[in-house]
Amino acid sequence: MEEPIAQYFDVHKSFGEVDVLKGINLSIQPGEKIALIGPSGSGKTTIIRLLMTLEQPTAGKMEVNGKNLWQMKKNDKLIPANDKHLREVRGDIGMVFQHFNLFPHMTVLENCMSAPISVKKESKESARKHSLEMLEKVGLSDKVDLFPDQLSGGQKQRVAMARALVMRPKIMLFDEVTSALDPELVGEVLEVIRDLADDGDMAMVLVTHEMDFAIDIADRVIFLNEGVIEADGTPAEIIENPESERLQDFLSRFRSTH
């Protein structure tokens, strides 16, 4: 087995009095595709927000490429990580959000070029070339000069993916990226994610309600319930032949409403 690209060791997260994660242990291998499923409020989004350093764990340890994410060494002591350390360690991680988060005053191309230039100090020429390649990959090479408000929801979501891909992440996090889209636009976004999964190199963690899609592309499906991992296995084990009663209950209720 290769070294995991990311690991969670007994990670807890509370918001005030509410314990959202209650001791998560999880390893993500290079190139692995993981679908996170579970009822609303079970902690799925919190798991990936911690990895993107958008939230801080209340307790426990996390590593990316073998490096401690939330702590750093100073004078042989572990102290809370500073912004520079967090930026360096999470440099291999990209995230696509539910609501796109594009800059409205920038064109599609400028949205993609912004981070490589400011964060990775890439030259404008290099950032432009790579951004155009990624926009072509998500099927938007004819939209590079448009602004976000001139695009459909599905197109905005594909720009958000291209923007994350330009940073060459080794692991990409997707937070229910189809849930804010009109039903007829969901397919085009899932198609792009499927193509990315087929490329194989990049690890992917998807918080998703699209069960058929999870069966289709995931190597592993993790079922979260009330802040703990209740089941972790192949799509066949988790979705097609669920053993735990809670998982069966979740899937049957899910299917009855979808």
Order of alpha helices (4+ residues) and beta strands (2+ residues): beta-beta-beta-alpha-beta-beta-beta-beta-alpha-beta-alpha-alpha-alpha-beta-alpha-beta-alpha-beta-beta-alpha
